[in-house]
Amino acid sequence: MYLLTIRDGLVTRHVGPYESPKQASDDLDRLLQHFGERARWQIHALEAPEQLLGSAPTANPVRVRSRVKAAA
């Protein structure tokens, strides 16, 4: 799935989801008619949370040791 993000000044709109980047690109011409000439756009691939969690490295606990100097 893909999501289309359009930014025009302070306005950001997210449109989608689309099945393919081509569908998002085809819809872009219609959507840009509602924005200014300087609008920026991006097509983002959406990832399922399961995919993100499955690819994250497992966290190893970190042991922190501190030294305290005794006052003389």
mmCIF file as Biopython writes it, N, C-alpha, C and O atoms, coordinates in Angstrom:
data_model
#
loop_
_atom_site.group_PDB
_atom_site.id
_atom_site.type_symbol
_atom_site.label_atom_id
_atom_site.label_alt_id
_atom_site.label_comp_id
_atom_site.label_asym_id
_atom_site.label_entity_id
_atom_site.label_seq_id
_atom_site.pdbx_PDB_ins_code
_atom_site.Cartn_x
_atom_site.Cartn_y
_atom_site.Cartn_z
_atom_site.occupancy
_atom_site.B_iso_or_equiv
_atom_site.auth_seq_id
_atom_site.auth_asym_id
_atom_site.pdbx_PDB_model_num
ATOM 1   N N  . MET A ? 1  ? 0.838  -1.176 0.000   1.0 0.0 1  A 1 
ATOM 2   C CA . MET A ? 1  ? 0.000  0.000  0.000   1.0 0.0 1  A 1 
ATOM 3   C C  . MET A ? 1  ? 0.887  1.243  0.000   1.0 0.0 1  A 1 
ATOM 4   O O  . MET A ? 1  ? 2.011  1.231  0.500   1.0 0.0 1  A 1 
ATOM 5   N N  . TYR A ? 2  ? 0.346  2.311  -0.575  1.0 0.0 2  A 1 
ATOM 6   C CA . TYR A ? 2  ? 1.106  3.550  -0.704  1.0 0.0 2  A 1 
ATOM 7   C C  . TYR A ? 2  ? 0.253  4.729  -0.261  1.0 0.0 2  A 1 
ATOM 8   O O  . TYR A ? 2  ? -0.972 4.705  -0.381  1.0 0.0 2  A 1 
ATOM 9   N N  . LEU A ? 3  ? 0.914  5.757  0.250   1.0 0.0 3  A 1 
ATOM 10  C CA . LEU A ? 3  ? 0.251  6.956  0.733   1.0 0.0 3  A 1 
ATOM 11  C C  . LEU A ? 3  ? 0.867  8.153  0.032   1.0 0.0 3  A 1 
ATOM 12  O O  . LEU A ? 3  ? 2.088  8.237  -0.106  1.0 0.0 3  A 1 
ATOM 13  N N  . LEU A ? 4  ? 0.034  9.071  -0.407  1.0 0.0 4  A 1 
ATOM 14  C CA . LEU A ? 4  ? 0.480  10.278 -1.086  1.0 0.0 4  A 1 
ATOM 15  C C  . LEU A ? 4  ? 0.439  11.434 -0.087  1.0 0.0 4  A 1 
ATOM 16  O O  . LEU A ? 4  ? -0.594 11.688 0.532   1.0 0.0 4  A 1 
ATOM 17  N N  . THR A ? 5  ? 1.565  12.132 0.069   1.0 0.0 5  A 1 
ATOM 18  C CA . THR A ? 5  ? 1.653  13.291 0.958   1.0 0.0 5  A 1 
ATOM 19  C C  . THR A ? 5  ? 1.895  14.532 0.113   1.0 0.0 5  A 1 
ATOM 20  O O  . THR A ? 5  ? 2.830  14.578 -0.686  1.0 0.0 5  A 1 
ATOM 21  N N  . ILE A ? 6  ? 1.041  15.542 0.297   1.0 0.0 6  A 1 
ATOM 22  C CA . ILE A ? 6  ? 1.171  16.805 -0.438  1.0 0.0 6  A 1 
ATOM 23  C C  . ILE A ? 6  ? 1.316  17.927 0.578   1.0 0.0 6  A 1 
ATOM 24  O O  . ILE A ? 6  ? 0.495  18.072 1.483   1.0 0.0 6  A 1 
ATOM 25  N N  . ARG A ? 7  ? 2.382  18.729 0.415   1.0 0.0 7  A 1 
ATOM 26  C CA . ARG A ? 7  ? 2.624  19.882 1.291   1.0 0.0 7  A 1 
ATOM 27  C C  . ARG A ? 7  ? 2.539  21.154 0.466   1.0 0.0 7  A 1 
ATOM 28  O O  . ARG A ? 7  ? 3.167  21.281 -0.585  1.0 0.0 7  A 1 
ATOM 29  N N  . ASP A ? 8  ? 1.749  22.087 0.968   1.0 0.0 8  A 1 
ATOM 30  C CA . ASP A ? 8  ? 1.607  23.388 0.314   1.0 0.0 8  A 1 
ATOM 31  C C  . ASP A ? 8  ? 1.667  24.438 1.406   1.0 0.0 8  A 1 
ATOM 32  O O  . ASP A ? 8  ? 0.665  24.718 2.063   1.0 0.0 8  A 1 
ATOM 33  N N  . GLY A ? 9  ? 2.846  25.022 1.599   1.0 0.0 9  A 1 
ATOM 34  C CA . GLY A ? 9  ? 3.018  25.978 2.689   1.0 0.0 9  A 1 
ATOM 35  C C  . GLY A ? 9  ? 2.898  25.261 4.019   1.0 0.0 9  A 1 
ATOM 36  O O  . GLY A ? 9  ? 3.646  24.321 4.290   1.0 0.0 9  A 1 
ATOM 37  N N  . LEU A ? 10 ? 1.967  25.695 4.847   1.0 0.0 10 A 1 
ATOM 38  C CA . LEU A ? 10 ? 1.763  25.080 6.156   1.0 0.0 10 A 1 
ATOM 39  C C  . LEU A ? 10 ? 0.746  23.942 6.131   1.0 0.0 10 A 1 
ATOM 40  O O  . LEU A ? 10 ? 0.519  23.286 7.147   1.0 0.0 10 A 1 
ATOM 41  N N  . VAL A ? 11 ? 0.143  23.712 4.983   1.0 0.0 11 A 1 
ATOM 42  C CA . VAL A ? 11 ? -0.880 22.682 4.855   1.0 0.0 11 A 1 
ATOM 43  C C  . VAL A ? 11 ? -0.249 21.382 4.370   1.0 0.0 11 A 1 
ATOM 44  O O  . VAL A ? 11 ? 0.450  21.362 3.356   1.0 0.0 11 A 1 
ATOM 45  N N  . THR A ? 12 ? -0.501 20.291 5.105   1.0 0.0 12 A 1 
ATOM 46  C CA . THR A ? 12 ? -0.042 18.959 4.692   1.0 0.0 12 A 1 
ATOM 47  C C  . THR A ? 12 ? -1.250 18.051 4.619   1.0 0.0 12 A 1 
ATOM 48  O O  . THR A ? 12 ? -2.025 17.959 5.571   1.0 0.0 12 A 1 
ATOM 49  N N  . ARG A ? 13 ? -1.412 17.381 3.492   1.0 0.0 13 A 1 
ATOM 50  C CA . ARG A ? 13 ? -2.528 16.450 3.313   1.0 0.0 13 A 1 
ATOM 51  C C  . ARG A ? 13 ? -1.976 15.067 2.996   1.0 0.0 13 A 1 
ATOM 52  O O  . ARG A ? 13 ? -1.013 14.933 2.242   1.0 0.0 13 A 1 
ATOM 53  N N  . HIS A ? 14 ? -2.587 14.049 3.570   1.0 0.0 14 A 1 
ATOM 54  C CA . HIS A ? 14 ? -2.244 12.656 3.290   1.0 0.0 14 A 1 
ATOM 55  C C  . HIS A ? 14 ? -3.431 12.022 2.582   1.0 0.0 14 A 1 
ATOM 56  O O  . HIS A ? 14 ? -4.556 12.074 3.080   1.0 0.0 14 A 1 
ATOM 57  N N  . VAL A ? 15 ? -3.185 11.425 1.427   1.0 0.0 15 A 1 
ATOM 58  C CA . VAL A ? 15 ? -4.258 10.851 0.616   1.0 0.0 15 A 1 
ATOM 59  C C  . VAL A ? 15 ? -3.904 9.395  0.335   1.0 0.0 15 A 1 
ATOM 60  O O  . VAL A ? 15 ? -2.753 9.065  0.051   1.0 0.0 15 A 1 
ATOM 61  N N  . GLY A ? 16 ? -4.900 8.540  0.419   1.0 0.0 16 A 1 
ATOM 62  C CA . GLY A ? 16 ? -4.669 7.137  0.113   1.0 0.0 16 A 1 
ATOM 63  C C  . GLY A ? 16 ? -5.415 6.281  1.105   1.0 0.0 16 A 1 
ATOM 64  O O  . GLY A ? 16 ? -6.277 6.788  1.824   1.0 0.0 16 A 1 
ATOM 65  N N  . PRO A ? 17 ? -5.125 5.051  1.166   1.0 0.0 17 A 1 
ATOM 66  C CA . PRO A ? 17 ? -4.011 4.329  0.553   1.0 0.0 17 A 1 
ATOM 67  C C  . PRO A ? 17 ? -4.303 3.917  -0.884  1.0 0.0 17 A 1 
ATOM 68  O O  . PRO A ? 17 ? -5.455 3.807  -1.304  1.0 0.0 17 A 1 
ATOM 69  N N  . TYR A ? 18 ? -3.224 3.696  -1.619  1.0 0.0 18 A 1 
ATOM 70  C CA . TYR A ? 18 ? -3.289 3.223  -3.000  1.0 0.0 18 A 1 
ATOM 71  C C  . TYR A ? 18 ? -2.631 1.849  -3.082  1.0 0.0 18 A 1 
ATOM 72  O O  . TYR A ? 18 ? -1.739 1.526  -2.298  1.0 0.0 18 A 1 
ATOM 73  N N  . GLU A ? 19 ? -3.080 1.057  -4.031  1.0 0.0 19 A 1 
ATOM 74  C CA . GLU A ? 19 ? -2.517 -0.283 -4.218  1.0 0.0 19 A 1 
ATOM 75  C C  . GLU A ? 19 ? -1.114 -0.241 -4.830  1.0 0.0 19 A 1 
ATOM 76  O O  . GLU A ? 19 ? -0.294 -1.117 -4.557  1.0 0.0 19 A 1 
ATOM 77  N N  . SER A ? 20 ? -0.836 0.775  -5.656  1.0 0.0 20 A 1 
ATOM 78  C CA . SER A ? 20 ? 0.462  0.859  -6.326  1.0 0.0 20 A 1 
ATOM 79  C C  . SER A ? 20 ? 0.894  2.316  -6.410  1.0 0.0 20 A 1 
ATOM 80  O O  . SER A ? 20 ? 0.057  3.212  -6.307  1.0 0.0 20 A 1 
ATOM 81  N N  . PRO A ? 21 ? 2.196  2.568  -6.598  1.0 0.0 21 A 1 
ATOM 82  C CA . PRO A ? 21 ? 2.638  3.950  -6.771  1.0 0.0 21 A 1 
ATOM 83  C C  . PRO A ? 21 ? 2.078  4.576  -8.046  1.0 0.0 21 A 1 
ATOM 84  O O  . PRO A ? 21 ? 1.908  5.793  -8.114  1.0 0.0 21 A 1 
ATOM 85  N N  . LYS A ? 22 ? 1.792  3.757  -9.052  1.0 0.0 22 A 1 
ATOM 86  C CA . LYS A ? 22 ? 1.199  4.279  -10.291 1.0 0.0 22 A 1 
ATOM 87  C C  . LYS A ? 22 ? -0.180 4.865  -10.028 1.0 0.0 22 A 1 
ATOM 88  O O  . LYS A ? 22 ? -0.512 5.919  -10.570 1.0 0.0 22 A 1 
ATOM 89  N N  . GLN A ? 23 ? -0.986 4.206  -9.210  1.0 0.0 23 A 1 
ATOM 90  C CA . GLN A ? 23 ? -2.312 4.734  -8.882  1.0 0.0 23 A 1 
ATOM 91  C C  . GLN A ? 23 ? -2.194 6.066  -8.153  1.0 0.0 23 A 1 
ATOM 92  O O  . GLN A ? 23 ? -2.965 6.987  -8.421  1.0 0.0 23 A 1 
ATOM 93  N N  . ALA A ? 24 ? -1.232 6.177  -7.231  1.0 0.0 24 A 1 
ATOM 94  C CA . ALA A ? 24 ? -1.031 7.438  -6.513  1.0 0.0 24 A 1 
ATOM 95  C C  . ALA A ? 24 ? -0.581 8.523  -7.480  1.0 0.0 24 A 1 
ATOM 96  O O  . ALA A ? 24 ? -1.033 9.664  -7.390  1.0 0.0 24 A 1 
ATOM 97  N N  . SER A ? 25 ? 0.302  8.175  -8.399  1.0 0.0 25 A 1 
ATOM 98  C CA . SER A ? 25 ? 0.796  9.134  -9.384  1.0 0.0 25 A 1 
ATOM 99  C C  . SER A ? 25 ? -0.317 9.588  -10.312 1.0 0.0 25 A 1 
ATOM 100 O O  . SER A ? 25 ? -0.397 10.766 -10.658 1.0 0.0 25 A 1 
ATOM 101 N N  . ASP A ? 26 ? -1.177 8.657  -10.719 1.0 0.0 26 A 1 
ATOM 102 C CA . ASP A ? 26 ? -2.298 9.005  -11.594 1.0 0.0 26 A 1 
ATOM 103 C C  . ASP A ? 26 ? -3.273 9.962  -10.898 1.0 0.0 26 A 1 
ATOM 104 O O  . ASP A ? 26 ? -3.842 10.844 -11.540 1.0 0.0 26 A 1 
ATOM 105 N N  . ASP A ? 27 ? -3.461 9.787  -9.602  1.0 0.0 27 A 1 
ATOM 106 C CA . ASP A ? 27 ? -4.377 10.637 -8.845  1.0 0.0 27 A 1 
ATOM 107 C C  . ASP A ? 27 ? -3.738 11.985 -8.520  1.0 0.0 27 A 1 
ATOM 108 O O  . ASP A ? 27 ? -4.442 12.942 -8.197  1.0 0.0 27 A 1 
ATOM 109 N N  . LEU A ? 28 ? -2.426 12.064 -8.601  1.0 0.0 28 A 1 
ATOM 110 C CA . LEU A ? 28 ? -1.709 13.286 -8.250  1.0 0.0 28 A 1 
ATOM 111 C C  . LEU A ? 28 ? -2.123 14.470 -9.118  1.0 0.0 28 A 1 
ATOM 112 O O  . LEU A ? 28 ? -2.302 15.572 -8.598  1.0 0.0 28 A 1 
ATOM 113 N N  . ASP A ? 29 ? -2.278 14.275 -10.416 1.0 0.0 29 A 1 
ATOM 114 C CA . ASP A ? 29 ? -2.667 15.380 -11.312 1.0 0.0 29 A 1 
ATOM 115 C C  . ASP A ? 29 ? -3.994 15.995 -10.885 1.0 0.0 29 A 1 
ATOM 116 O O  . ASP A ? 29 ? -4.146 17.216 -10.886 1.0 0.0 29 A 1 
ATOM 117 N N  . ARG A ? 30 ? -4.936 15.164 -10.527 1.0 0.0 30 A 1 
ATOM 118 C CA . ARG A ? 30 ? -6.245 15.658 -10.094 1.0 0.0 30 A 1 
ATOM 119 C C  . ARG A ? 30 ? -6.122 16.425 -8.779  1.0 0.0 30 A 1 
ATOM 120 O O  . ARG A ? 30 ? -6.745 17.473 -8.611  1.0 0.0 30 A 1 
ATOM 121 N N  . LEU A ? 31 ? -5.327 15.910 -7.853  1.0 0.0 31 A 1 
ATOM 122 C CA . LEU A ? 31 ? -5.200 16.537 -6.541  1.0 0.0 31 A 1 
ATOM 123 C C  . LEU A ? 31 ? -4.433 17.849 -6.581  1.0 0.0 31 A 1 
ATOM 124 O O  . LEU A ? 31 ? -4.762 18.780 -5.845  1.0 0.0 31 A 1 
ATOM 125 N N  . LEU A ? 32 ? -3.417 17.936 -7.430  1.0 0.0 32 A 1 
ATOM 126 C CA . LEU A ? 32 ? -2.600 19.151 -7.479  1.0 0.0 32 A 1 
ATOM 127 C C  . LEU A ? 32 ? -3.357 20.364 -7.995  1.0 0.0 32 A 1 
ATOM 128 O O  . LEU A ? 32 ? -2.891 21.489 -7.820  1.0 0.0 32 A 1 
ATOM 129 N N  . GLN A ? 33 ? -4.514 20.170 -8.628  1.0 0.0 33 A 1 
ATOM 130 C CA . GLN A ? 33 ? -5.336 21.285 -9.081  1.0 0.0 33 A 1 
ATOM 131 C C  . GLN A ? 33 ? -5.845 22.114 -7.904  1.0 0.0 33 A 1 
ATOM 132 O O  . GLN A ? 33 ? -6.176 23.288 -8.070  1.0 0.0 33 A 1 
ATOM 133 N N  . HIS A ? 34 ? -5.909 21.511 -6.715  1.0 0.0 34 A 1 
ATOM 134 C CA . HIS A ? 34 ? -6.432 22.184 -5.527  1.0 0.0 34 A 1 
ATOM 135 C C  . HIS A ? 34 ? -5.330 22.871 -4.727  1.0 0.0 34 A 1 
ATOM 136 O O  . HIS A ? 34 ? -5.615 23.495 -3.705  1.0 0.0 34 A 1 
ATOM 137 N N  . PHE A ? 35 ? -4.078 22.768 -5.171  1.0 0.0 35 A 1 
ATOM 138 C CA . PHE A ? 35 ? -2.955 23.334 -4.435  1.0 0.0 35 A 1 
ATOM 139 C C  . PHE A ? 35 ? -2.239 24.370 -5.289  1.0 0.0 35 A 1 
ATOM 140 O O  . PHE A ? 35 ? -2.506 24.492 -6.484  1.0 0.0 35 A 1 
ATOM 141 N N  . GLY A ? 36 ? -1.328 25.113 -4.670  1.0 0.0 36 A 1 
ATOM 142 C CA . GLY A ? 36 ? -0.554 26.122 -5.386  1.0 0.0 36 A 1 
ATOM 143 C C  . GLY A ? 36 ? 0.514  25.498 -6.263  1.0 0.0 36 A 1 
ATOM 144 O O  . GLY A ? 36 ? 0.742  24.288 -6.239  1.0 0.0 36 A 1 
ATOM 145 N N  . GLU A ? 37 ? 1.170  26.365 -7.046  1.0 0.0 37 A 1 
ATOM 146 C CA . GLU A ? 37 ? 2.195  25.894 -7.983  1.0 0.0 37 A 1 
ATOM 147 C C  . GLU A ? 37 ? 3.427  25.335 -7.275  1.0 0.0 37 A 1 
ATOM 148 O O  . GLU A ? 37 ? 4.153  24.521 -7.845  1.0 0.0 37 A 1 
ATOM 149 N N  . ARG A ? 38 ? 3.663  25.765 -6.050  1.0 0.0 38 A 1 
ATOM 150 C CA . ARG A ? 38 ? 4.868  25.359 -5.338  1.0 0.0 38 A 1 
ATOM 151 C C  . ARG A ? 38 ? 4.639  24.179 -4.410  1.0 0.0 38 A 1 
ATOM 152 O O  . ARG A ? 38 ? 5.494  23.880 -3.576  1.0 0.0 38 A 1 
ATOM 153 N N  . ALA A ? 39 ? 3.520  23.511 -4.535  1.0 0.0 39 A 1 
ATOM 154 C CA . ALA A ? 39 ? 3.227  22.357 -3.676  1.0 0.0 39 A 1 
ATOM 155 C C  . ALA A ? 39 ? 4.244  21.245 -3.934  1.0 0.0 39 A 1 
ATOM 156 O O  . ALA A ? 39 ? 4.642  20.994 -5.071  1.0 0.0 39 A 1 
ATOM 157 N N  . ARG A ? 40 ? 4.649  20.593 -2.856  1.0 0.0 40 A 1 
ATOM 158 C CA . ARG A ? 40 ? 5.574  19.465 -2.951  1.0 0.0 40 A 1 
ATOM 159 C C  . ARG A ? 40 ? 4.821  18.195 -2.627  1.0 0.0 40 A 1 
ATOM 160 O O  . ARG A ? 40 ? 3.853  18.212 -1.866  1.0 0.0 40 A 1 
ATOM 161 N N  . TRP A ? 41 ? 5.267  17.094 -3.206  1.0 0.0 41 A 1 
ATOM 162 C CA . TRP A ? 41 ? 4.564  15.838 -2.978  1.0 0.0 41 A 1 
ATOM 163 C C  . TRP A ? 41 ? 5.567  14.692 -2.871  1.0 0.0 41 A 1 
ATOM 164 O O  . TRP A ? 41 ? 6.685  14.771 -3.380  1.0 0.0 41 A 1 
ATOM 165 N N  . GLN A ? 42 ? 5.133  13.615 -2.190  1.0 0.0 42 A 1 
ATOM 166 C CA . GLN A ? 42 ? 5.909  12.388 -2.049  1.0 0.0 42 A 1 
ATOM 167 C C  . GLN A ? 42 ? 4.949  11.216 -2.000  1.0 0.0 42 A 1 
ATOM 168 O O  . GLN A ? 42 ? 3.817  11.338 -1.532  1.0 0.0 42 A 1 
ATOM 169 N N  . ILE A ? 43 ? 5.420  10.079 -2.489  1.0 0.0 43 A 1 
ATOM 170 C CA . ILE A ? 43 ? 4.664  8.836  -2.372  1.0 0.0 43 A 1 
ATOM 171 C C  . ILE A ? 43 ? 5.432  7.949  -1.401  1.0 0.0 43 A 1 
ATOM 172 O O  . ILE A ? 43 ? 6.611  7.659  -1.605  1.0 0.0 43 A 1 
ATOM 173 N N  . HIS A ? 44 ? 4.749  7.523  -0.344  1.0 0.0 44 A 1 
ATOM 174 C CA . HIS A ? 44 ? 5.375  6.719  0.697   1.0 0.0 44 A 1 
ATOM 175 C C  . HIS A ? 44 ? 4.838  5.292  0.651   1.0 0.0 44 A 1 
ATOM 176 O O  . HIS A ? 44 ? 3.640  5.080  0.463   1.0 0.0 44 A 1 
ATOM 177 N N  . ALA A ? 45 ? 5.714  4.331  0.821   1.0 0.0 45 A 1 
ATOM 178 C CA . ALA A ? 45 ? 5.297  2.938  0.949   1.0 0.0 45 A 1 
ATOM 179 C C  . ALA A ? 45 ? 4.865  2.710  2.395   1.0 0.0 45 A 1 
ATOM 180 O O  . ALA A ? 45 ? 5.614  3.024  3.321   1.0 0.0 45 A 1 
ATOM 181 N N  . LEU A ? 46 ? 3.679  2.174  2.593   1.0 0.0 46 A 1 
ATOM 182 C CA . LEU A ? 46 ? 3.199  1.872  3.937   1.0 0.0 46 A 1 
ATOM 183 C C  . LEU A ? 46 ? 3.666  0.479  4.327   1.0 0.0 46 A 1 
ATOM 184 O O  . LEU A ? 46 ? 3.633  -0.442 3.510   1.0 0.0 46 A 1 
ATOM 185 N N  . GLU A ? 47 ? 4.096  0.323  5.555   1.0 0.0 47 A 1 
ATOM 186 C CA . GLU A ? 47 ? 4.550  -0.966 6.050   1.0 0.0 47 A 1 
ATOM 187 C C  . GLU A ? 47 ? 3.657  -1.401 7.192   1.0 0.0 47 A 1 
ATOM 188 O O  . GLU A ? 47 ? 3.216  -0.583 8.001   1.0 0.0 47 A 1 
ATOM 189 N N  . ALA A ? 48 ? 3.396  -2.683 7.250   1.0 0.0 48 A 1 
ATOM 190 C CA . ALA A ? 48 ? 2.585  -3.216 8.333   1.0 0.0 48 A 1 
ATOM 191 C C  . ALA A ? 48 ? 3.399  -3.186 9.622   1.0 0.0 48 A 1 
ATOM 192 O O  . ALA A ? 48 ? 4.605  -3.431 9.585   1.0 0.0 48 A 1 
ATOM 193 N N  . PRO A ? 49 ? 2.774  -2.892 10.760  1.0 0.0 49 A 1 
ATOM 194 C CA . PRO A ? 49 ? 3.508  -2.869 12.029  1.0 0.0 49 A 1 
ATOM 195 C C  . PRO A ? 49 ? 4.222  -4.181 12.319  1.0 0.0 49 A 1 
ATOM 196 O O  . PRO A ? 49 ? 5.294  -4.184 12.925  1.0 0.0 49 A 1 
ATOM 197 N N  . GLU A ? 50 ? 3.638  -5.295 11.891  1.0 0.0 50 A 1 
ATOM 198 C CA . GLU A ? 50 ? 4.267  -6.591 12.125  1.0 0.0 50 A 1 
ATOM 199 C C  . GLU A ? 50 ? 5.622  -6.667 11.416  1.0 0.0 50 A 1 
ATOM 200 O O  . GLU A ? 50 ? 6.572  -7.243 11.946  1.0 0.0 50 A 1 
ATOM 201 N N  . GLN A ? 51 ? 5.706  -6.092 10.232  1.0 0.0 51 A 1 
ATOM 202 C CA . GLN A ? 51 ? 6.962  -6.094 9.486   1.0 0.0 51 A 1 
ATOM 203 C C  . GLN A ? 51 ? 8.010  -5.258 10.204  1.0 0.0 51 A 1 
ATOM 204 O O  . GLN A ? 51 ? 9.174  -5.648 10.290  1.0 0.0 51 A 1 
ATOM 205 N N  . LEU A ? 52 ? 7.596  -4.116 10.714  1.0 0.0 52 A 1 
ATOM 206 C CA . LEU A ? 52 ? 8.537  -3.241 11.411  1.0 0.0 52 A 1 
ATOM 207 C C  . LEU A ? 52 ? 9.035  -3.870 12.696  1.0 0.0 52 A 1 
ATOM 208 O O  . LEU A ? 52 ? 10.223 -3.795 13.006  1.0 0.0 52 A 1 
ATOM 209 N N  . LEU A ? 53 ? 8.136  -4.490 13.447  1.0 0.0 53 A 1 
ATOM 210 C CA . LEU A ? 53 ? 8.528  -5.113 14.704  1.0 0.0 53 A 1 
ATOM 211 C C  . LEU A ? 53 ? 9.378  -6.350 14.454  1.0 0.0 53 A 1 
ATOM 212 O O  . LEU A ? 53 ? 10.294 -6.645 15.221  1.0 0.0 53 A 1 
ATOM 213 N N  . GLY A ? 54 ? 9.080  -7.064 13.395  1.0 0.0 54 A 1 
ATOM 214 C CA . GLY A ? 54 ? 9.835  -8.273 13.090  1.0 0.0 54 A 1 
ATOM 215 C C  . GLY A ? 54 ? 11.245 -7.990 12.635  1.0 0.0 54 A 1 
ATOM 216 O O  . GLY A ? 54 ? 12.130 -8.824 12.820  1.0 0.0 54 A 1 
ATOM 217 N N  . SER A ? 55 ? 11.480 -6.819 12.036  1.0 0.0 55 A 1 
ATOM 218 C CA . SER A ? 55 ? 12.807 -6.508 11.522  1.0 0.0 55 A 1 
ATOM 219 C C  . SER A ? 55 ? 13.660 -5.750 12.529  1.0 0.0 55 A 1 
ATOM 220 O O  . SER A ? 55 ? 14.852 -5.549 12.297  1.0 0.0 55 A 1 
ATOM 221 N N  . ALA A ? 56 ? 13.072 -5.327 13.644  1.0 0.0 56 A 1 
ATOM 222 C CA . ALA A ? 56 ? 13.840 -4.576 14.632  1.0 0.0 56 A 1 
ATOM 223 C C  . ALA A ? 56 ? 14.758 -5.517 15.397  1.0 0.0 56 A 1 
ATOM 224 O O  . ALA A ? 56 ? 14.347 -6.617 15.766  1.0 0.0 56 A 1 
ATOM 225 N N  . PRO A ? 57 ? 15.986 -5.102 15.636  1.0 0.0 57 A 1 
ATOM 226 C CA . PRO A ? 57 ? 16.886 -5.956 16.410  1.0 0.0 57 A 1 
ATOM 227 C C  . PRO A ? 57 ? 16.400 -6.067 17.840  1.0 0.0 57 A 1 
ATOM 228 O O  . PRO A ? 57 ? 15.795 -5.138 18.376  1.0 0.0 57 A 1 
ATOM 229 N N  . THR A ? 58 ? 16.662 -7.193 18.447  1.0 0.0 58 A 1 
ATOM 230 C CA . THR A ? 58 ? 16.243 -7.385 19.829  1.0 0.0 58 A 1 
ATOM 231 C C  . THR A ? 58 ? 17.114 -6.525 20.726  1.0 0.0 58 A 1 
ATOM 232 O O  . THR A ? 58 ? 18.323 -6.411 20.522  1.0 0.0 58 A 1 
ATOM 233 N N  . ALA A ? 59 ? 16.499 -5.940 21.692  1.0 0.0 59 A 1 
ATOM 234 C CA . ALA A ? 59 ? 17.223 -5.045 22.597  1.0 0.0 59 A 1 
ATOM 235 C C  . ALA A ? 59 ? 17.932 -5.859 23.658  1.0 0.0 59 A 1 
ATOM 236 O O  . ALA A ? 59 ? 17.330 -6.725 24.293  1.0 0.0 59 A 1 
ATOM 237 N N  . ASN A ? 60 ? 19.202 -5.584 23.849  1.0 0.0 60 A 1 
ATOM 238 C CA . ASN A ? 60 ? 19.969 -6.212 24.913  1.0 0.0 60 A 1 
ATOM 239 C C  . ASN A ? 60 ? 20.039 -5.237 26.076  1.0 0.0 60 A 1 
ATOM 240 O O  . ASN A ? 60 ? 20.309 -4.051 25.888  1.0 0.0 60 A 1 
ATOM 241 N N  . PRO A ? 61 ? 19.793 -5.744 27.278  1.0 0.0 61 A 1 
ATOM 242 C CA . PRO A ? 61 ? 19.882 -4.837 28.419  1.0 0.0 61 A 1 
ATOM 243 C C  . PRO A ? 61 ? 21.324 -4.362 28.601  1.0 0.0 61 A 1 
ATOM 244 O O  . PRO A ? 61 ? 22.271 -5.129 28.427  1.0 0.0 61 A 1 
ATOM 245 N N  . VAL A ? 62 ? 21.469 -3.110 28.948  1.0 0.0 62 A 1 
ATOM 246 C CA . VAL A ? 62 ? 22.791 -2.521 29.149  1.0 0.0 62 A 1 
ATOM 247 C C  . VAL A ? 62 ? 22.992 -2.312 30.637  1.0 0.0 62 A 1 
ATOM 248 O O  . VAL A ? 62 ? 22.152 -1.727 31.320  1.0 0.0 62 A 1 
ATOM 249 N N  . ARG A ? 63 ? 24.119 -2.798 31.124  1.0 0.0 63 A 1 
ATOM 250 C CA . ARG A ? 63 ? 24.429 -2.596 32.541  1.0 0.0 63 A 1 
ATOM 251 C C  . ARG A ? 63 ? 25.281 -1.352 32.675  1.0 0.0 63 A 1 
ATOM 252 O O  . ARG A ? 63 ? 26.279 -1.180 31.974  1.0 0.0 63 A 1 
ATOM 253 N N  . VAL A ? 64 ? 24.877 -0.503 33.570  1.0 0.0 64 A 1 
ATOM 254 C CA . VAL A ? 64 ? 25.609 0.740  33.792  1.0 0.0 64 A 1 
ATOM 255 C C  . VAL A ? 64 ? 26.271 0.658  35.151  1.0 0.0 64 A 1 
ATOM 256 O O  . VAL A ? 64 ? 25.618 0.431  36.170  1.0 0.0 64 A 1 
ATOM 257 N N  . ARG A ? 65 ? 27.580 0.846  35.145  1.0 0.0 65 A 1 
ATOM 258 C CA . ARG A ? 65 ? 28.316 0.850  36.408  1.0 0.0 65 A 1 
ATOM 259 C C  . ARG A ? 65 ? 28.822 2.264  36.647  1.0 0.0 65 A 1 
ATOM 260 O O  . ARG A ? 65 ? 29.314 2.922  35.731  1.0 0.0 65 A 1 
ATOM 261 N N  . SER A ? 66 ? 28.701 2.707  37.840  1.0 0.0 66 A 1 
ATOM 262 C CA . SER A ? 66 ? 29.209 4.035  38.141  1.0 0.0 66 A 1 
ATOM 263 C C  . SER A ? 66 ? 30.233 3.943  39.269  1.0 0.0 66 A 1 
ATOM 264 O O  . SER A ? 66 ? 30.138 3.089  40.151  1.0 0.0 66 A 1 
ATOM 265 N N  . ARG A ? 67 ? 31.191 4.821  39.220  1.0 0.0 67 A 1 
ATOM 266 C CA . ARG A ? 67 ? 32.212 4.880  40.266  1.0 0.0 67 A 1 
ATOM 267 C C  . ARG A ? 67 ? 31.999 6.156  41.050  1.0 0.0 67 A 1 
ATOM 268 O O  . ARG A ? 67 ? 31.810 7.234  40.486  1.0 0.0 67 A 1 
ATOM 269 N N  . VAL A ? 68 ? 32.034 6.014  42.314  1.0 0.0 68 A 1 
ATOM 270 C CA . VAL A ? 68 ? 31.924 7.176  43.188  1.0 0.0 68 A 1 
ATOM 271 C C  . VAL A ? 68 ? 33.213 7.286  43.970  1.0 0.0 68 A 1 
ATOM 272 O O  . VAL A ? 68 ? 33.592 6.358  44.685  1.0 0.0 68 A 1 
ATOM 273 N N  . LYS A ? 69 ? 33.891 8.416  43.839  1.0 0.0 69 A 1 
ATOM 274 C CA . LYS A ? 69 ? 35.126 8.627  44.577  1.0 0.0 69 A 1 
ATOM 275 C C  . LYS A ? 69 ? 34.781 9.088  45.996  1.0 0.0 69 A 1 
ATOM 276 O O  . LYS A ? 69 ? 33.950 9.971  46.212  1.0 0.0 69 A 1 
ATOM 277 N N  . ALA A ? 70 ? 35.436 8.469  46.916  1.0 0.0 70 A 1 
ATOM 278 C CA . ALA A ? 70 ? 35.219 8.870  48.305  1.0 0.0 70 A 1 
ATOM 279 C C  . ALA A ? 70 ? 35.969 10.171 48.564  1.0 0.0 70 A 1 
ATOM 280 O O  . ALA A ? 70 ? 37.096 10.363 48.108  1.0 0.0 70 A 1 
ATOM 281 N N  . ALA A ? 71 ? 35.327 11.039 49.293  1.0 0.0 71 A 1 
ATOM 282 C CA . ALA A ? 71 ? 35.963 12.319 49.625  1.0 0.0 71 A 1 
ATOM 283 C C  . ALA A ? 71 ? 37.063 12.065 50.635  1.0 0.0 71 A 1 
ATOM 284 O O  . ALA A ? 71 ? 36.867 11.304 51.583  1.0 0.0 71 A 1 
ATOM 285 N N  . ALA A ? 72 ? 38.230 12.696 50.447  1.0 0.0 72 A 1 
ATOM 286 C CA . ALA A ? 72 ? 39.369 12.469 51.345  1.0 0.0 72 A 1 
ATOM 287 C C  . ALA A ? 72 ? 39.277 13.303 52.574  1.0 0.0 72 A 1 
ATOM 288 O O  . ALA A ? 72 ? 40.154 13.233 53.434  1.0 0.0 72 A 1 
#
